[in-house]
Amino acid sequence: MTHTYHYSSCSYIKKTVPGTFSRKRCHTKIGRFLRGLGLESWGRLRYKSLAVKDVKSIKIGSLHYDRALFMGPMEGITDVPFRRLIRKHGCGITCTQMIHAEGLLRGFESRRMQETSCMEKQEHPVGFQLAGCNPEIMAKASIQVEKMGAAFIDINMGCPAKSVVANGSGSALMQKPDLAAEIIKAIKKVVDIPVTAKIRAGWSESTKNFLDMGSKLQDAGAALVSVHARTRAQKFSGHANWNLIADLKKHLDIPVIGNGDVFFPEDIADMFEQTQADGVMMARGALGNPWLFSQKHPKVAEITQTLFEHLEDHLSFYQSRDRAMLTFRKHIVWYTHGLAGAAKFRKELFRERDNDLLLSKLKDFFSELDPQSSPDQHEKKRQA
Ligand SMILES: Cc1cc2nc3c(=O)[nH]c(=O)nc-3n(C[C@H](O)[C@H](O)[C@H](O)COP(=O)(O)O)c2cc1C
């Protein structure tokens, strides 16, 4: 099987994943609900890009991007519908979630791999993130994702998960900077697209080696390094230390992207200013909150409209209604953070097994809110 026309794998999913939920039906129902609330329907707003002032442009190798605002790859989250949504809100650069190189070479046909690595023609350019630690396998997987249409390849050198670290991938590579550099070199030999790396500050507090790691990756030919300013030992606890991003920026000639704890629109400007980084990468802050990219504080009316549009797109992408509703529940949780009565609603959400009842409870919840009210932002951050 050749993967040259990978865009078509989206339609492959649609053809082969069993599902009975038709986009037309979903569109009509959700559109009717939104109009009932006095909101515009999905079709009219689609792909409307929001203007965001004062965001610089960036080059990744030969690629030019107008806006140096990155969405961090997130497993189970940064799929096609999510990426489409955040780009509409002003995200400049998107990437797939991590794709395990060995898994890709072994089983491209699996539904999960198809969904994970799917991209759509109109969302090009998208980066593909690979995880792995064997230079030869990573090179082979890179050839494949280049054929699939990847604009650049990002190597995961920061994932702290035990299952990833146990086989030497993700943040385990922070302990082996020479191997990490070899991976970049091996990939650079076989593909023409830029290769980037996403690292952490180090393995632990006493072994913070991001400067040495950055130099080795740069010398190996990496086009850019993004750094999550925490150690592996910290996982997601404590605070990201933005001073480390500033240090790495001073240390390297290639672009440096700062990552960690950007939750509010104001944090973006702060990170640019405090670190002088070439770009800012957001992750948890964008969950249920694409307005982070458009640098807006949304009212309930916008949250309602966006949630239902996202749901419609999600249902359409995954086709199997049960699977789509299951994977969308987490987004509902994120969208409702900080809204009046959300905690009680979320308890009901987790209890409800019937998808139709869940949808009608969701509609009821939003119908009862004042569309002009705003979520409690601090509550949003606390629960992120
Ligand atoms: C649920 C979840 C999944 C993630 N998946 C990935 C991934 O696939 N690849 C990766 O490089 N980082 C992954 N990350 C890390 C984020 O991209 C980001 O580096 C981290 O969350 C710190 O940024 P933040 O403080 O803005 O959330 C993940 C994080 C979370 C919370």
PDBQT file of the ligand as one rigid body, heavy atoms in Angstrom, charges set to zero:
ROOT
HETATM    1  C1  LIG A 401      -3.083  15.284  27.587  1.00  0.00    +0.000 C 
HETATM    2  C2  LIG A 401      -1.748  15.738  27.061  1.00  0.00    +0.000 A 
HETATM    3  C3  LIG A 401      -1.230  15.121  25.921  1.00  0.00    +0.000 A 
HETATM    4  C4  LIG A 401       0.026  15.518  25.425  1.00  0.00    +0.000 A 
HETATM    5  N1  LIG A 401       0.518  14.914  24.302  1.00  0.00    +0.000 NA
HETATM    6  C5  LIG A 401       1.726  15.310  23.808  1.00  0.00    +0.000 A 
HETATM    7  C6  LIG A 401       2.253  14.741  22.605  1.00  0.00    +0.000 A 
HETATM    8  O1  LIG A 401       1.639  13.864  21.958  1.00  0.00    +0.000 OA
HETATM    9  N2  LIG A 401       3.475  15.180  22.191  1.00  0.00    +0.000 N 
HETATM   10  C7  LIG A 401       4.194  16.151  22.874  1.00  0.00    +0.000 A 
HETATM   11  O2  LIG A 401       5.282  16.514  22.455  1.00  0.00    +0.000 OA
HETATM   12  N3  LIG A 401       3.695  16.714  23.988  1.00  0.00    +0.000 NA
HETATM   13  C8  LIG A 401       2.493  16.323  24.457  1.00  0.00    +0.000 A 
HETATM   14  N4  LIG A 401       1.976  16.947  25.572  1.00  0.00    +0.000 N 
HETATM   15  C9  LIG A 401       2.716  18.077  26.177  1.00  0.00    +0.000 C 
HETATM   16  C10 LIG A 401       2.220  19.440  25.639  1.00  0.00    +0.000 C 
HETATM   17  O3  LIG A 401       2.417  19.543  24.242  1.00  0.00    +0.000 OA
HETATM   18  C11 LIG A 401       2.928  20.611  26.347  1.00  0.00    +0.000 C 
HETATM   19  O4  LIG A 401       4.297  20.494  26.127  1.00  0.00    +0.000 OA
HETATM   20  C12 LIG A 401       2.685  20.617  27.847  1.00  0.00    +0.000 C 
HETATM   21  O5  LIG A 401       1.322  20.386  28.152  1.00  0.00    +0.000 OA
HETATM   22  C13 LIG A 401       3.125  21.952  28.485  1.00  0.00    +0.000 C 
HETATM   23  O6  LIG A 401       2.434  23.037  27.928  1.00  0.00    +0.000 OA
HETATM   24  P1  LIG A 401       1.177  23.753  28.714  1.00  0.00    +0.000 P 
HETATM   25  O7  LIG A 401       1.672  24.137  30.077  1.00  0.00    +0.000 OA
HETATM   26  O8  LIG A 401       0.846  24.932  27.836  1.00  0.00    +0.000 OA
HETATM   27  O9  LIG A 401       0.100  22.723  28.797  1.00  0.00    +0.000 OA
HETATM   28  C14 LIG A 401       0.759  16.552  26.079  1.00  0.00    +0.000 A 
HETATM   29  C15 LIG A 401       0.207  17.165  27.227  1.00  0.00    +0.000 A 
HETATM   30  C16 LIG A 401      -1.008  16.763  27.723  1.00  0.00    +0.000 A 
HETATM   31  C17 LIG A 401      -1.573  17.435  28.948  1.00  0.00    +0.000 C 
ENDROOT
TORSDOF 0
